[in-house]
């Protein structure tokens, strides 16, 4: 089952909760002149997410399919989406489009975005932020919508459990607990912390986002800059002080 919530103006969170792993998989649709979907989701959940999106827009209108980095929940059902919405184009980093083209461009060439490059979808304007290795992957990047100050932040602020769609309180502590849970198992060390990590976190905080749209867990609405600064402290404490 996919649950739909409008978590910001024209921003819809389509959430699928996987009880076996106690984790939400969130996909974000921006309804605009050129609709944008951020995160394709897993192949196995494609029918659920597709039907949810189809309830919000005509699939033939979908123009952009973005993702942070190559990973199953980020772009696993890209081919299925391009078949369902043949007018859409993949959107990722330049590294993702070039180095991972067998995955990102198997059906249609991806638009590879440079750091700071903008994409206008109508009344909304997205700035691409290259964040190599954050949350993970050489090809990683995030999208920042400048009008509503919304950061589509992928795995940052990861929270376990079946969370509320939107919160205004402290999500960083919930994120810390999720990271510590993962540190005890096979999913340990999923954020490589380095001086570049700290630099990227400072750059993201400097955007002063008001909404942090997390792929796993609640969307945070409030002082996003402070939340990101607090998250940087957590990442440094858990994954080690950079040399």
Steps between C-alpha positions, in 0.01 A plus 500: 500500500625848410400793721483847343550822699549855377800608706548837330349708220461260204739257674355155559664231712410151379601260773522121503572344839697174497418339833762226457778756517306759706563768241306744288595551137392850399464632146433868432288637217514870414182593316585781260499578127780246465433252782802353675526171688793464742584135578359229272476242777568129486382288209278297730310808618475665159128414448412660835694819435388521136134478599548767767667736253227429245248621757678837514596562135458333165807279462554630147569845654793382715806685369787435742603195703773598742709310754801564718721203417486151353332272753196276471263724695628811322470383139426127500178535301627766258442283194143427611435871553634592158274238344199639688591863432692506169517880500706505819877532523732377776670770706815446705856623546745528213697215657185288520412566138851426377646229723178313577332537162423127473269554800391861465460518123416147388177618334552875454804721555500663843545872542815532706497814712802700610535637851289814527315441173131589503190331363170683465186287501258791469449704814767303685876522455733222613871542567717190473744452788783258433572310822747227407502223764212667690293315594707252302621439146740693276201605292289638786312828476187670636238741367413828673179680403569871537142633519382288792854438634448124487797261500431158350759339722502129412636289790593797720284509815425128462251389767383145560137406556161596360538874557258791473506674162611838643663601827626827638684360800837333543562245226876497548484285813278251318756500221778434751312200637446361148870536419600333826263210427664457161847510655427166670430313176582449134395858411769661717718790379267617226619862511875545440588800717790718390596870483305513172192369683517787746544748214197364317288513814599864553408580140159338539434682828595829333202454267279556808237245400159511667398149394718188503331227296657177624485176307462297819286646777318826561538817297635771729355852485678770696857622539662265250837670528523423871377145444775444243765648730380270778501206262860575404596469866325162520671374186839609630442343839380167359725459199816652638682830521669574166878486495 
